[in-house]
Amino acid sequence: MIETLSWHQKVLLKKEIKLKCLSFQQLGYSSVNETELMNYLVAYRWKKKQPKSIKDCRRDISTIKPNEFFDYQQLVAQTSSLQLKDWHDLEDLF
């Protein structure tokens, strides 16, 4: 999914993605990583309407709230073909 962004765009957005992940971790969401956040942006948040510039992308990344990201994660989990026994990292839920 990340492949829809050019390597140049990925490089320019890396700092904001990293900062947002750190922000989530400071709020207690330790399982959020840069790849998942980038997948959320490309596959969901920017799927129909991608920001016009890198500056707009950065601004949009800075406004992501944890509940928006986890709503997406919940959709992914509900539509995934994995069975419950296939989920290996459930300890963050408890």
Residue, then its C-alpha position, 0 to 999 in steps of 0.5 A: m500500500i505504501e508503494t503509492l507514494s514515491w520514494h521522495q514523498k516517503v523521505l519528506l514525510k518520514k519525520e512527521i510520521k515518526l513524530k506522530c508515532l512518538s506522540f501516540q507512544q507518549l499517550g500510551y499507545s506503544s504498539v503503533n509503528e511508522t509502517e502502520l501509520m503510513n498504511y493508514l494514510v495511504a489506504y484510508r485517509w488519503k485514498k480518495k483525496q490526497p493532500k495537494s502538497i507535502k506541506d498539506c500532508r505534514r499538516d494532515i499527519s499532525t492532526i491525526k487523533p488516536n481514535e481515528f487511527f484505531d477506528y481504521q485498525q478495527l476495520v482492518a481487523q474486521t475485514s481481515s481473513l485471519q482467524l483469531k488463532d492467527w493473531h500473535d500480538l494480542e497482549d497490547l489489548f489487555 
